[in-house]
């Protein structure tokens, strides 16, 4: 019996090619990048004291390769930031991983219970 016909790998490959992969790969890349950034010394304290600076650092960490590629290709550096769905997705991951919550509030107690 032919292995290729028994497993029908051609149909499996075709079904995987139809899956929209925009949020899957981007989401996994953003999660890995921001979790890596979270474990840098002082990153969580920075996100609680200066949330805008922490968010900007996370966005530069997530989109740094695109910024560098735009710089080397001679295109506008901020061009990738016009893609609002990627910014919202990365911002959602940032809020989930490094929540900008002040200590002593109800939300901070809930987050401490989660961790």
HELIX and SHEET records of a PDB file:
HELIX    1   1 UNK A    3  UNK A    7  1                                   5    
HELIX    2   2 UNK A    9  UNK A   17  1                                   9    
HELIX    3   3 UNK A   22  UNK A   38  1                                  17    
HELIX    4   4 UNK A   43  UNK A   49  1                                   7    
HELIX    5   5 UNK A   51  UNK A   73  1                                  23    
HELIX    6   6 UNK A   77  UNK A   82  5                                   6    
HELIX    7   7 UNK A   84  UNK A   97  1                                  14    
HELIX    8   8 UNK A  106  UNK A  114  1                                   9    
END                                                                             
